[in-house]
Amino acid sequence: MAGRFVVVRDGDDGYRFRIEAEDGQLMATSEPYTPKSSTRKGVEAIKRNAADAQVDDQSGDDQAPTATPRVATPEA
């Protein structure tokens, strides 16, 4: 089983999505969306853009760069 996107209510009329790891650990939470259809568009944007995203470490720490992990995407 892969990680998943979970859509949840945020207040009376808003929504957010969470990204959860395979073991259920929370990995990220989105900004609030209204209407709910915008939440789904946010999920699709993450799926489209994150698979090949590079890590841009602007923290200022003097550590060597690490490899960018690949994100599993569902097969169409």
PDB file of N, CA, C, O and CB in Angstrom:
ATOM      1  N   MET A   1       0.848  -1.180   0.000  1.00  0.00           N
ATOM      2  CA  MET A   1       0.000   0.000   0.000  1.00  0.00           C
ATOM      3  C   MET A   1       0.892   1.242   0.000  1.00  0.00           C
ATOM      4  O   MET A   1       1.899   1.288   0.707  1.00  0.00           O
ATOM      5  CB  MET A   1      -0.964  -0.001   1.227  1.00  0.00           C
ATOM      6  N   ALA A   2       0.526   2.229  -0.781  1.00  0.00           N
ATOM      7  CA  ALA A   2       1.285   3.478  -0.859  1.00  0.00           C
ATOM      8  C   ALA A   2       0.702   4.495   0.110  1.00  0.00           C
ATOM      9  O   ALA A   2      -0.349   4.272   0.711  1.00  0.00           O
ATOM     10  CB  ALA A   2       1.281   4.040  -2.302  1.00  0.00           C
ATOM     11  N   GLY A   3       1.397   5.609   0.250  1.00  0.00           N
ATOM     12  CA  GLY A   3       0.852   6.713   1.037  1.00  0.00           C
ATOM     13  C   GLY A   3      -0.440   7.193   0.391  1.00  0.00           C
ATOM     14  O   GLY A   3      -0.861   6.691  -0.651  1.00  0.00           O
ATOM     15  N   ARG A   4      -1.062   8.184   1.038  1.00  0.00           N
ATOM     16  CA  ARG A   4      -2.337   8.642   0.502  1.00  0.00           C
ATOM     17  C   ARG A   4      -2.589  10.111   0.803  1.00  0.00           C
ATOM     18  O   ARG A   4      -1.984  10.690   1.705  1.00  0.00           O
ATOM     19  CB  ARG A   4      -3.463   7.805   1.059  1.00  0.00           C
ATOM     20  N   PHE A   5      -3.483  10.695   0.040  1.00  0.00           N
ATOM     21  CA  PHE A   5      -3.991  12.033   0.270  1.00  0.00           C
ATOM     22  C   PHE A   5      -5.327  11.883   0.983  1.00  0.00           C
ATOM     23  O   PHE A   5      -6.174  11.102   0.549  1.00  0.00           O
ATOM     24  CB  PHE A   5      -4.134  12.842  -1.071  1.00  0.00           C
ATOM     25  N   VAL A   6      -5.527  12.617   2.067  1.00  0.00           N
ATOM     26  CA  VAL A   6      -6.766  12.554   2.840  1.00  0.00           C
ATOM     27  C   VAL A   6      -7.382  13.949   2.852  1.00  0.00           C
ATOM     28  O   VAL A   6      -6.742  14.906   3.287  1.00  0.00           O
ATOM     29  CB  VAL A   6      -6.509  12.032   4.302  1.00  0.00           C
ATOM     30  N   VAL A   7      -8.622  14.068   2.376  1.00  0.00           N
ATOM     31  CA  VAL A   7      -9.332  15.350   2.382  1.00  0.00           C
ATOM     32  C   VAL A   7     -10.132  15.445   3.674  1.00  0.00           C
ATOM     33  O   VAL A   7     -10.880  14.530   4.017  1.00  0.00           O
ATOM     34  CB  VAL A   7     -10.268  15.495   1.128  1.00  0.00           C
ATOM     35  N   VAL A   8      -9.972  16.560   4.392  1.00  0.00           N
ATOM     36  CA  VAL A   8     -10.667  16.764   5.665  1.00  0.00           C
ATOM     37  C   VAL A   8     -11.315  18.140   5.687  1.00  0.00           C
ATOM     38  O   VAL A   8     -10.893  19.045   4.967  1.00  0.00           O
ATOM     39  CB  VAL A   8      -9.692  16.607   6.856  1.00  0.00           C
ATOM     40  N   ARG A   9     -12.337  18.292   6.514  1.00  0.00           N
ATOM     41  CA  ARG A   9     -12.975  19.603   6.710  1.00  0.00           C
ATOM     42  C   ARG A   9     -12.056  20.494   7.536  1.00  0.00           C
ATOM     43  O   ARG A   9     -11.337  20.026   8.420  1.00  0.00           O
ATOM     44  CB  ARG A   9     -14.365  19.453   7.408  1.00  0.00           C
ATOM     45  N   ASP A  10     -12.097  21.783   7.230  1.00  0.00           N
ATOM     46  CA  ASP A  10     -11.320  22.774   7.962  1.00  0.00           C
ATOM     47  C   ASP A  10     -12.276  23.910   8.312  1.00  0.00           C
ATOM     48  O   ASP A  10     -12.456  24.840   7.526  1.00  0.00           O
ATOM     49  CB  ASP A  10     -10.080  23.290   7.123  1.00  0.00           C
ATOM     50  N   GLY A  11     -12.872  23.835   9.466  1.00  0.00           N
ATOM     51  CA  GLY A  11     -13.864  24.841   9.845  1.00  0.00           C
ATOM     52  C   GLY A  11     -15.214  24.525   9.226  1.00  0.00           C
ATOM     53  O   GLY A  11     -15.477  23.390   8.830  1.00  0.00           O
ATOM     54  N   ASP A  12     -16.072  25.541   9.146  1.00  0.00           N
ATOM     55  CA  ASP A  12     -17.430  25.332   8.666  1.00  0.00           C
ATOM     56  C   ASP A  12     -17.542  25.112   7.166  1.00  0.00           C
ATOM     57  O   ASP A  12     -18.366  24.315   6.719  1.00  0.00           O
ATOM     58  CB  ASP A  12     -18.262  26.488   9.044  1.00  0.00           C
ATOM     59  N   ASP A  13     -16.719  25.814   6.378  1.00  0.00           N
ATOM     60  CA  ASP A  13     -16.894  25.702   4.936  1.00  0.00           C
ATOM     61  C   ASP A  13     -15.591  25.522   4.165  1.00  0.00           C
ATOM     62  O   ASP A  13     -15.561  25.731   2.953  1.00  0.00           O
ATOM     63  CB  ASP A  13     -17.598  26.910   4.430  1.00  0.00           C
ATOM     64  N   GLY A  14     -14.525  25.142   4.840  1.00  0.00           N
ATOM     65  CA  GLY A  14     -13.241  24.952   4.189  1.00  0.00           C
ATOM     66  C   GLY A  14     -12.796  23.504   4.220  1.00  0.00           C
ATOM     67  O   GLY A  14     -13.367  22.671   4.923  1.00  0.00           O
ATOM     68  N   TYR A  15     -11.765  23.224   3.442  1.00  0.00           N
ATOM     69  CA  TYR A  15     -11.199  21.878   3.353  1.00  0.00           C
ATOM     70  C   TYR A  15      -9.686  21.980   3.279  1.00  0.00           C
ATOM     71  O   TYR A  15      -9.144  23.002   2.858  1.00  0.00           O
ATOM     72  CB  TYR A  15     -11.759  21.112   2.122  1.00  0.00           C
ATOM     73  N   ARG A  16      -9.017  20.938   3.680  1.00  0.00           N
ATOM     74  CA  ARG A  16      -7.570  20.777   3.538  1.00  0.00           C
ATOM     75  C   ARG A  16      -7.321  19.351   3.092  1.00  0.00           C
ATOM     76  O   ARG A  16      -8.188  18.488   3.222  1.00  0.00           O
ATOM     77  CB  ARG A  16      -6.806  21.101   4.877  1.00  0.00           C
ATOM     78  N   PHE A  17      -6.129  19.109   2.565  1.00  0.00           N
ATOM     79  CA  PHE A  17      -5.731  17.720   2.360  1.00  0.00           C
ATOM     80  C   PHE A  17      -4.471  17.463   3.163  1.00  0.00           C
ATOM     81  O   PHE A  17      -3.645  18.353   3.366  1.00  0.00           O
ATOM     82  CB  PHE A  17      -5.505  17.407   0.849  1.00  0.00           C
ATOM     83  N   ARG A  18      -4.348  16.257   3.602  1.00  0.00           N
ATOM     84  CA  ARG A  18      -3.148  15.805   4.306  1.00  0.00           C
ATOM     85  C   ARG A  18      -2.485  14.737   3.453  1.00  0.00           C
ATOM     86  O   ARG A  18      -3.158  13.980   2.753  1.00  0.00           O
ATOM     87  CB  ARG A  18      -3.486  15.257   5.740  1.00  0.00           C
ATOM     88  N   ILE A  19      -1.183  14.685   3.516  1.00  0.00           N
ATOM     89  CA  ILE A  19      -0.438  13.609   2.878  1.00  0.00           C
ATOM     90  C   ILE A  19       0.043  12.702   3.988  1.00  0.00           C
ATOM     91  O   ILE A  19       0.758  13.136   4.891  1.00  0.00           O
ATOM     92  CB  ILE A  19       0.758  14.149   2.007  1.00  0.00           C
ATOM     93  N   GLU A  20      -0.351  11.446   3.920  1.00  0.00           N
ATOM     94  CA  GLU A  20       0.018  10.469   4.952  1.00  0.00           C
ATOM     95  C   GLU A  20       0.894   9.380   4.342  1.00  0.00           C
ATOM     96  O   GLU A  20       0.662   8.937   3.217  1.00  0.00           O
ATOM     97  CB  GLU A  20      -1.249   9.845   5.603  1.00  0.00           C
ATOM     98  N   ALA A  21       1.895   8.959   5.094  1.00  0.00           N
ATOM     99  CA  ALA A  21       2.758   7.864   4.681  1.00  0.00           C
ATOM    100  C   ALA A  21       1.985   6.551   4.757  1.00  0.00           C
ATOM    101  O   ALA A  21       0.887   6.488   5.309  1.00  0.00           O
ATOM    102  CB  ALA A  21       4.031   7.804   5.561  1.00  0.00           C
ATOM    103  N   GLU A  22       2.565   5.539   4.208  1.00  0.00           N
ATOM    104  CA  GLU A  22       1.939   4.216   4.203  1.00  0.00           C
ATOM    105  C   GLU A  22       1.556   3.763   5.609  1.00  0.00           C
ATOM    106  O   GLU A  22       0.539   3.093   5.789  1.00  0.00           O
ATOM    107  CB  GLU A  22       2.876   3.195   3.571  1.00  0.00           C
ATOM    108  N   ASP A  23       2.365   4.126   6.605  1.00  0.00           N
ATOM    109  CA  ASP A  23       2.087   3.719   7.984  1.00  0.00           C
ATOM    110  C   ASP A  23       1.133   4.673   8.710  1.00  0.00           C
ATOM    111  O   ASP A  23       0.894   4.517   9.908  1.00  0.00           O
ATOM    112  CB  ASP A  23       3.385   3.622   8.756  1.00  0.00           C
ATOM    113  N   GLY A  24       0.580   5.674   7.980  1.00  0.00           N
ATOM    114  CA  GLY A  24      -0.362   6.607   8.575  1.00  0.00           C
ATOM    115  C   GLY A  24       0.274   7.859   9.165  1.00  0.00           C
ATOM    116  O   GLY A  24      -0.440   8.745   9.634  1.00  0.00           O
ATOM    117  N   GLN A  25       1.591   7.948   9.150  1.00  0.00           N
ATOM    118  CA  GLN A  25       2.272   9.120   9.698  1.00  0.00           C
ATOM    119  C   GLN A  25       1.966  10.342   8.828  1.00  0.00           C
ATOM    120  O   GLN A  25       2.044  10.273   7.601  1.00  0.00           O
ATOM    121  CB  GLN A  25       3.808   8.879   9.785  1.00  0.00           C
ATOM    122  N   LEU A  26       1.618  11.451   9.467  1.00  0.00           N
ATOM    123  CA  LEU A  26       1.349  12.699   8.767  1.00  0.00           C
ATOM    124  C   LEU A  26       2.646  13.260   8.200  1.00  0.00           C
ATOM    125  O   LEU A  26       3.625  13.444   8.922  1.00  0.00           O
ATOM    126  CB  LEU A  26       0.679  13.723   9.708  1.00  0.00           C
ATOM    127  N   MET A  27       2.641  13.527   6.903  1.00  0.00           N
ATOM    128  CA  MET A  27       3.824  14.055   6.239  1.00  0.00           C
ATOM    129  C   MET A  27       3.675  15.531   5.897  1.00  0.00           C
ATOM    130  O   MET A  27       4.656  16.273   5.945  1.00  0.00           O
ATOM    131  CB  MET A  27       4.111  13.264   4.982  1.00  0.00           C
ATOM    132  N   ALA A  28       2.470  15.969   5.555  1.00  0.00           N
ATOM    133  CA  ALA A  28       2.235  17.366   5.184  1.00  0.00           C
ATOM    134  C   ALA A  28       0.747  17.677   5.254  1.00  0.00           C
ATOM    135  O   ALA A  28      -0.096  16.787   5.141  1.00  0.00           O
ATOM    136  CB  ALA A  28       2.782  17.660   3.767  1.00  0.00           C
ATOM    137  N   THR A  29       0.444  18.956   5.443  1.00  0.00           N
ATOM    138  CA  THR A  29      -0.931  19.446   5.444  1.00  0.00           C
ATOM    139  C   THR A  29      -1.006  20.638   4.503  1.00  0.00           C
ATOM    140  O   THR A  29      -0.109  21.481   4.491  1.00  0.00           O
ATOM    141  CB  THR A  29      -1.403  19.834   6.887  1.00  0.00           C
ATOM    142  N   SER A  30      -2.056  20.710   3.727  1.00  0.00           N
ATOM    143  CA  SER A  30      -2.202  21.789   2.753  1.00  0.00           C
ATOM    144  C   SER A  30      -2.719  23.067   3.386  1.00  0.00           C
ATOM    145  O   SER A  30      -3.082  23.100   4.562  1.00  0.00           O
ATOM    146  CB  SER A  30      -3.129  21.363   1.642  1.00  0.00           C
ATOM    147  N   GLU A  31      -2.744  24.106   2.589  1.00  0.00           N
ATOM    148  CA  GLU A  31      -3.427  25.336   2.962  1.00  0.00           C
ATOM    149  C   GLU A  31      -4.928  25.078   2.913  1.00  0.00           C
ATOM    150  O   GLU A  31      -5.349  24.061   2.362  1.00  0.00           O
ATOM    151  CB  GLU A  31      -3.024  26.520   2.022  1.00  0.00           C
ATOM    152  N   PRO A  32      -5.742  25.960   3.470  1.00  0.00           N
ATOM    153  CA  PRO A  32      -7.192  25.760   3.381  1.00  0.00           C
ATOM    154  C   PRO A  32      -7.716  26.064   1.973  1.00  0.00           C
ATOM    155  O   PRO A  32      -7.221  26.963   1.293  1.00  0.00           O
ATOM    156  CB  PRO A  32      -7.913  26.644   4.410  1.00  0.00           C
ATOM    157  N   TYR A  33      -8.717  25.307   1.557  1.00  0.00           N
ATOM    158  CA  TYR A  33      -9.345  25.488   0.246  1.00  0.00           C
ATOM    159  C   TYR A  33     -10.849  25.651   0.408  1.00  0.00           C
ATOM    160  O   TYR A  33     -11.459  25.043   1.288  1.00  0.00           O
ATOM    161  CB  TYR A  33      -9.030  24.295  -0.686  1.00  0.00           C
ATOM    162  N   THR A  34     -11.443  26.478  -0.450  1.00  0.00           N
ATOM    163  CA  THR A  34     -12.881  26.591  -0.599  1.00  0.00           C
ATOM    164  C   THR A  34     -13.115  26.896  -2.074  1.00  0.00           C
ATOM    165  O   THR A  34     -12.524  27.848  -2.585  1.00  0.00           O
ATOM    166  CB  THR A  34     -13.501  27.705   0.355  1.00  0.00           C
ATOM    167  N   PRO A  35     -13.910  26.172  -2.752  1.00  0.00           N
ATOM    168  CA  PRO A  35     -14.736  25.041  -2.377  1.00  0.00           C
ATOM    169  C   PRO A  35     -13.944  23.739  -2.361  1.00  0.00           C
ATOM    170  O   PRO A  35     -12.742  23.719  -2.625  1.00  0.00           O
ATOM    171  CB  PRO A  35     -15.908  24.922  -3.321  1.00  0.00           C
ATOM    172  N   LYS A  36     -14.632  22.673  -2.051  1.00  0.00           N
ATOM    173  CA  LYS A  36     -13.998  21.365  -1.952  1.00  0.00           C
ATOM    174  C   LYS A  36     -13.315  20.962  -3.260  1.00  0.00           C
ATOM    175  O   LYS A  36     -12.276  20.302  -3.230  1.00  0.00           O
ATOM    176  CB  LYS A  36     -15.028  20.317  -1.562  1.00  0.00           C
ATOM    177  N   SER A  37     -13.874  21.346  -4.392  1.00  0.00           N
ATOM    178  CA  SER A  37     -13.277  20.992  -5.685  1.00  0.00           C
ATOM    179  C   SER A  37     -11.867  21.573  -5.826  1.00  0.00           C
ATOM    180  O   SER A  37     -11.028  20.992  -6.515  1.00  0.00           O
ATOM    181  CB  SER A  37     -14.166  21.491  -6.836  1.00  0.00           C
ATOM    182  N   SER A  38     -11.603  22.696  -5.191  1.00  0.00           N
ATOM    183  CA  SER A  38     -10.259  23.284  -5.219  1.00  0.00           C
ATOM    184  C   SER A  38      -9.268  22.421  -4.451  1.00  0.00           C
ATOM    185  O   SER A  38      -8.083  22.387  -4.782  1.00  0.00           O
ATOM    186  CB  SER A  38     -10.279  24.702  -4.635  1.00  0.00           C
ATOM    187  N   THR A  39      -9.747  21.728  -3.432  1.00  0.00           N
ATOM    188  CA  THR A  39      -8.893  20.819  -2.669  1.00  0.00           C
ATOM    189  C   THR A  39      -8.398  19.702  -3.579  1.00  0.00           C
ATOM    190  O   THR A  39      -7.216  19.359  -3.565  1.00  0.00           O
ATOM    191  CB  THR A  39      -9.654  20.234  -1.451  1.00  0.00           C
ATOM    192  N   ARG A  40      -9.299  19.143  -4.362  1.00  0.00           N
ATOM    193  CA  ARG A  40      -8.937  18.073  -5.299  1.00  0.00           C
ATOM    194  C   ARG A  40      -7.930  18.579  -6.340  1.00  0.00           C
ATOM    195  O   ARG A  40      -7.003  17.861  -6.714  1.00  0.00           O
ATOM    196  CB  ARG A  40     -10.201  17.522  -6.003  1.00  0.00           C
ATOM    197  N   LYS A  41      -8.119  19.813  -6.800  1.00  0.00           N
ATOM    198  CA  LYS A  41      -7.173  20.394  -7.752  1.00  0.00           C
ATOM    199  C   LYS A  41      -5.796  20.556  -7.114  1.00  0.00           C
ATOM    200  O   LYS A  41      -4.778  20.377  -7.782  1.00  0.00           O
ATOM    201  CB  LYS A  41      -7.686  21.752  -8.262  1.00  0.00           C
ATOM    202  N   GLY A  42      -5.758  20.892  -5.827  1.00  0.00           N
ATOM    203  CA  GLY A  42      -4.488  20.990  -5.111  1.00  0.00           C
ATOM    204  C   GLY A  42      -3.781  19.651  -5.036  1.00  0.00           C
ATOM    205  O   GLY A  42      -2.566  19.572  -5.213  1.00  0.00           O
ATOM    206  N   VAL A  43      -4.545  18.593  -4.771  1.00  0.00           N
ATOM    207  CA  VAL A  43      -3.985  17.233  -4.738  1.00  0.00           C
ATOM    208  C   VAL A  43      -3.392  16.886  -6.100  1.00  0.00           C
ATOM    209  O   VAL A  43      -2.270  16.387  -6.184  1.00  0.00           O
ATOM    210  CB  VAL A  43      -5.072  16.192  -4.339  1.00  0.00           C
ATOM    211  N   GLU A  44      -4.139  17.147  -7.153  1.00  0.00           N
ATOM    212  CA  GLU A  44      -3.663  16.829  -8.500  1.00  0.00           C
ATOM    213  C   GLU A  44      -2.411  17.628  -8.852  1.00  0.00           C
ATOM    214  O   GLU A  44      -1.519  17.111  -9.523  1.00  0.00           O
ATOM    215  CB  GLU A  44      -4.761  17.101  -9.528  1.00  0.00           C
ATOM    216  N   ALA A  45      -2.335  18.880  -8.408  1.00  0.00           N
ATOM    217  CA  ALA A  45      -1.150  19.701  -8.668  1.00  0.00           C
ATOM    218  C   ALA A  45       0.082  19.126  -7.973  1.00  0.00           C
ATOM    219  O   ALA A  45       1.171  19.110  -8.546  1.00  0.00           O
ATOM    220  CB  ALA A  45      -1.387  21.145  -8.204  1.00  0.00           C
ATOM    221  N   ILE A  46      -0.091  18.657  -6.745  1.00  0.00           N
ATOM    222  CA  ILE A  46       1.033  18.034  -6.028  1.00  0.00           C
ATOM    223  C   ILE A  46       1.479  16.768  -6.752  1.00  0.00           C
ATOM    224  O   ILE A  46       2.675  16.554  -6.946  1.00  0.00           O
ATOM    225  CB  ILE A  46       0.639  17.704  -4.562  1.00  0.00           C
ATOM    226  N   LYS A  47       0.537  15.938  -7.147  1.00  0.00           N
ATOM    227  CA  LYS A  47       0.882  14.706  -7.861  1.00  0.00           C
ATOM    228  C   LYS A  47       1.658  15.005  -9.145  1.00  0.00           C
ATOM    229  O   LYS A  47       2.628  14.319  -9.470  1.00  0.00           O
ATOM    230  CB  LYS A  47      -0.388  13.911  -8.190  1.00  0.00           C
ATOM    231  N   ARG A  48       1.224  16.026  -9.861  1.00  0.00           N
ATOM    232  CA  ARG A  48       1.848  16.388 -11.129  1.00  0.00           C
ATOM    233  C   ARG A  48       3.239  16.976 -10.945  1.00  0.00           C
ATOM    234  O   ARG A  48       4.142  16.669 -11.724  1.00  0.00           O
ATOM    235  CB  ARG A  48       0.977  17.370 -11.868  1.00  0.00           C
ATOM    236  N   ASN A  49       3.429  17.807  -9.943  1.00  0.00           N
ATOM    237  CA  ASN A  49       4.663  18.577  -9.809  1.00  0.00           C
ATOM    238  C   ASN A  49       5.709  17.989  -8.876  1.00  0.00           C
ATOM    239  O   ASN A  49       6.888  18.316  -9.013  1.00  0.00           O
ATOM    240  CB  ASN A  49       4.333  19.921  -9.345  1.00  0.00           C
ATOM    241  N   ALA A  50       5.332  17.148  -7.950  1.00  0.00           N
ATOM    242  CA  ALA A  50       6.281  16.697  -6.930  1.00  0.00           C
ATOM    243  C   ALA A  50       7.106  15.485  -7.329  1.00  0.00           C
ATOM    244  O   ALA A  50       8.175  15.261  -6.762  1.00  0.00           O
ATOM    245  CB  ALA A  50       5.550  16.386  -5.681  1.00  0.00           C
ATOM    246  N   ALA A  51       6.646  14.713  -8.271  1.00  0.00           N
ATOM    247  CA  ALA A  51       7.340  13.464  -8.604  1.00  0.00           C
ATOM    248  C   ALA A  51       8.798  13.687  -8.991  1.00  0.00           C
ATOM    249  O   ALA A  51       9.664  12.890  -8.629  1.00  0.00           O
ATOM    250  CB  ALA A  51       6.620  12.760  -9.735  1.00  0.00           C
ATOM    251  N   ASP A  52       9.074  14.748  -9.713  1.00  0.00           N
ATOM    252  CA  ASP A  52      10.444  15.011 -10.164  1.00  0.00           C
ATOM    253  C   ASP A  52      11.048  16.259  -9.531  1.00  0.00           C
ATOM    254  O   ASP A  52      12.042  16.793 -10.025  1.00  0.00           O
ATOM    255  CB  ASP A  52      10.470  15.150 -11.665  1.00  0.00           C
ATOM    256  N   ALA A  53      10.449  16.721  -8.442  1.00  0.00           N
ATOM    257  CA  ALA A  53      10.926  17.954  -7.801  1.00  0.00           C
ATOM    258  C   ALA A  53      12.306  17.749  -7.175  1.00  0.00           C
ATOM    259  O   ALA A  53      12.606  16.687  -6.628  1.00  0.00           O
ATOM    260  CB  ALA A  53       9.923  18.423  -6.728  1.00  0.00           C
ATOM    261  N   GLN A  54      13.131  18.782  -7.267  1.00  0.00           N
ATOM    262  CA  GLN A  54      14.452  18.776  -6.643  1.00  0.00           C
ATOM    263  C   GLN A  54      14.352  19.407  -5.257  1.00  0.00           C
ATOM    264  O   GLN A  54      13.455  20.210  -5.000  1.00  0.00           O
ATOM    265  CB  GLN A  54      15.490  19.535  -7.524  1.00  0.00           C
ATOM    266  N   VAL A  55      15.265  19.046  -4.374  1.00  0.00           N
ATOM    267  CA  VAL A  55      15.325  19.661  -3.053  1.00  0.00           C
ATOM    268  C   VAL A  55      16.225  20.888  -3.159  1.00  0.00           C
ATOM    269  O   VAL A  55      17.379  20.784  -3.575  1.00  0.00           O
ATOM    270  CB  VAL A  55      15.855  18.650  -1.967  1.00  0.00           C
ATOM    271  N   ASP A  56      15.696  22.044  -2.781  1.00  0.00           N
ATOM    272  CA  ASP A  56      16.448  23.299  -2.792  1.00  0.00           C
ATOM    273  C   ASP A  56      16.647  23.706  -1.333  1.00  0.00           C
ATOM    274  O   ASP A  56      15.802  24.392  -0.757  1.00  0.00           O
ATOM    275  CB  ASP A  56      15.699  24.433  -3.619  1.00  0.00           C
ATOM    276  N   ASP A  57      17.754  23.286  -0.742  1.00  0.00           N
ATOM    277  CA  ASP A  57      18.025  23.541   0.672  1.00  0.00           C
ATOM    278  C   ASP A  57      18.584  24.947   0.842  1.00  0.00           C
ATOM    279  O   ASP A  57      19.740  25.208   0.509  1.00  0.00           O
ATOM    280  CB  ASP A  57      19.010  22.493   1.245  1.00  0.00           C
ATOM    281  N   GLN A  58      17.762  25.845   1.358  1.00  0.00           N
ATOM    282  CA  GLN A  58      18.170  27.227   1.586  1.00  0.00           C
ATOM    283  C   GLN A  58      18.338  27.510   3.068  1.00  0.00           C
ATOM    284  O   GLN A  58      18.242  28.656   3.506  1.00  0.00           O
ATOM    285  CB  GLN A  58      17.155  28.190   0.983  1.00  0.00           C
ATOM    286  N   SER A  59      18.590  26.455   3.840  1.00  0.00           N
ATOM    287  CA  SER A  59      18.685  26.591   5.292  1.00  0.00           C
ATOM    288  C   SER A  59      19.978  27.240   5.750  1.00  0.00           C
ATOM    289  O   SER A  59      20.045  27.772   6.858  1.00  0.00           O
ATOM    290  CB  SER A  59      18.552  25.249   5.936  1.00  0.00           C
ATOM    291  N   GLY A  60      21.001  27.201   4.914  1.00  0.00           N
ATOM    292  CA  GLY A  60      22.276  27.783   5.295  1.00  0.00           C
ATOM    293  C   GLY A  60      23.190  26.802   6.014  1.00  0.00           C
ATOM    294  O   GLY A  60      24.334  27.136   6.323  1.00  0.00           O
ATOM    295  N   ASP A  61      22.698  25.593   6.284  1.00  0.00           N
ATOM    296  CA  ASP A  61      23.559  24.578   6.904  1.00  0.00           C
ATOM    297  C   ASP A  61      24.596  24.121   5.895  1.00  0.00           C
ATOM    298  O   ASP A  61      24.310  24.053   4.700  1.00  0.00           O
ATOM    299  CB  ASP A  61      22.727  23.368   7.418  1.00  0.00           C
ATOM    300  N   ASP A  62      25.801  23.807   6.364  1.00  0.00           N
ATOM    301  CA  ASP A  62      26.877  23.379   5.478  1.00  0.00           C
ATOM    302  C   ASP A  62      26.929  21.870   5.361  1.00  0.00           C
ATOM    303  O   ASP A  62      27.965  21.262   5.630  1.00  0.00           O
ATOM    304  CB  ASP A  62      28.209  23.906   5.971  1.00  0.00           C
ATOM    305  N   GLN A  63      25.839  21.267   4.968  1.00  0.00           N
ATOM    306  CA  GLN A  63      25.807  19.824   4.781  1.00  0.00           C
ATOM    307  C   GLN A  63      25.808  19.520   3.294  1.00  0.00           C
ATOM    308  O   GLN A  63      25.317  20.306   2.484  1.00  0.00           O
ATOM    309  CB  GLN A  63      24.573  19.197   5.472  1.00  0.00           C
ATOM    310  N   ALA A  64      26.359  18.382   2.952  1.00  0.00           N
ATOM    311  CA  ALA A  64      26.361  17.955   1.557  1.00  0.00           C
ATOM    312  C   ALA A  64      24.933  17.663   1.117  1.00  0.00           C
ATOM    313  O   ALA A  64      24.135  17.169   1.914  1.00  0.00           O
ATOM    314  CB  ALA A  64      27.262  16.709   1.360  1.00  0.00           C
ATOM    315  N   PRO A  65      24.596  17.956  -0.129  1.00  0.00           N
ATOM    316  CA  PRO A  65      23.243  17.679  -0.614  1.00  0.00           C
ATOM    317  C   PRO A  65      22.967  16.184  -0.610  1.00  0.00           C
ATOM    318  O   PRO A  65      23.876  15.370  -0.776  1.00  0.00           O
ATOM    319  CB  PRO A  65      23.046  18.248  -2.025  1.00  0.00           C
ATOM    320  N   THR A  66      21.718  15.841  -0.421  1.00  0.00           N
ATOM    321  CA  THR A  66      21.314  14.435  -0.449  1.00  0.00           C
ATOM    322  C   THR A  66      20.490  14.185  -1.691  1.00  0.00           C
ATOM    323  O   THR A  66      19.985  15.123  -2.308  1.00  0.00           O
ATOM    324  CB  THR A  66      20.517  14.051   0.824  1.00  0.00           C
ATOM    325  N   ALA A  67      20.353  12.945  -2.054  1.00  0.00           N
ATOM    326  CA  ALA A  67      19.561  12.578  -3.228  1.00  0.00           C
ATOM    327  C   ALA A  67      18.099  12.911  -2.986  1.00  0.00           C
ATOM    328  O   ALA A  67      17.604  12.808  -1.864  1.00  0.00           O
ATOM    329  CB  ALA A  67      19.727  11.078  -3.559  1.00  0.00           C
ATOM    330  N   THR A  68      17.423  13.305  -4.033  1.00  0.00           N
ATOM    331  CA  THR A  68      15.997  13.596  -3.955  1.00  0.00           C
ATOM    332  C   THR A  68      15.232  12.280  -4.022  1.00  0.00           C
ATOM    333  O   THR A  68      15.396  11.524  -4.979  1.00  0.00           O
ATOM    334  CB  THR A  68      15.552  14.562  -5.098  1.00  0.00           C
ATOM    335  N   PRO A  69      14.384  11.985  -3.008  1.00  0.00           N
ATOM    336  CA  PRO A  69      13.624  10.736  -3.063  1.00  0.00           C
ATOM    337  C   PRO A  69      12.575  10.801  -4.150  1.00  0.00           C
ATOM    338  O   PRO A  69      12.011  11.863  -4.414  1.00  0.00           O
ATOM    339  CB  PRO A  69      12.967  10.439  -1.715  1.00  0.00           C
ATOM    340  N   ARG A  70      12.317   9.689  -4.772  1.00  0.00           N
ATOM    341  CA  ARG A  70      11.275   9.605  -5.795  1.00  0.00           C
ATOM    342  C   ARG A  70       9.940   9.417  -5.097  1.00  0.00           C
ATOM    343  O   ARG A  70       9.850   8.703  -4.098  1.00  0.00           O
ATOM    344  CB  ARG A  70      11.551   8.440  -6.801  1.00  0.00           C
ATOM    345  N   VAL A  71       8.915  10.049  -5.618  1.00  0.00           N
ATOM    346  CA  VAL A  71       7.569   9.920  -5.079  1.00  0.00           C
ATOM    347  C   VAL A  71       6.824   8.948  -5.950  1.00  0.00           C
ATOM    348  O   VAL A  71       6.778   9.105  -7.170  1.00  0.00           O
ATOM    349  CB  VAL A  71       6.836  11.290  -5.009  1.00  0.00           C
ATOM    350  N   ALA A  72       6.238   7.941  -5.335  1.00  0.00           N
ATOM    351  CA  ALA A  72       5.446   6.972  -6.096  1.00  0.00           C
ATOM    352  C   ALA A  72       4.171   7.628  -6.564  1.00  0.00           C
ATOM    353  O   ALA A  72       3.499   8.316  -5.797  1.00  0.00           O
ATOM    354  CB  ALA A  72       5.130   5.716  -5.253  1.00  0.00           C
ATOM    355  N   THR A  73       3.836   7.416  -7.828  1.00  0.00           N
ATOM    356  CA  THR A  73       2.574   7.950  -8.348  1.00  0.00           C
ATOM    357  C   THR A  73       1.718   6.793  -8.821  1.00  0.00           C
ATOM    358  O   THR A  73       2.229   5.802  -9.343  1.00  0.00           O
ATOM    359  CB  THR A  73       2.817   8.966  -9.505  1.00  0.00           C
ATOM    360  N   PRO A  74       0.408   6.922  -8.634  1.00  0.00           N
ATOM    361  CA  PRO A  74      -0.464   5.833  -9.075  1.00  0.00           C
ATOM    362  C   PRO A  74      -0.438   5.719 -10.585  1.00  0.00           C
ATOM    363  O   PRO A  74      -0.328   6.723 -11.288  1.00  0.00           O
ATOM    364  CB  PRO A  74      -1.902   6.051  -8.583  1.00  0.00           C
ATOM    365  N   GLU A  75      -0.538   4.509 -11.080  1.00  0.00           N
ATOM    366  CA  GLU A  75      -0.552   4.297 -12.512  1.00  0.00           C
ATOM    367  C   GLU A  75      -1.934   4.589 -13.046  1.00  0.00           C
ATOM    368  O   GLU A  75      -2.942   4.225 -12.440  1.00  0.00           O
ATOM    369  CB  GLU A  75      -0.122   2.868 -12.864  1.00  0.00           C
ATOM    370  N   ALA A  76      -1.972   5.246 -14.183  1.00  0.00           N
ATOM    371  CA  ALA A  76      -3.267   5.610 -14.778  1.00  0.00           C
ATOM    372  C   ALA A  76      -3.888   4.444 -15.493  1.00  0.00           C
ATOM    373  O   ALA A  76      -4.978   4.571 -16.051  1.00  0.00           O
ATOM    374  CB  ALA A  76      -3.110   6.773 -15.741  1.00  0.00           C
TER     375      ALA A  76
END
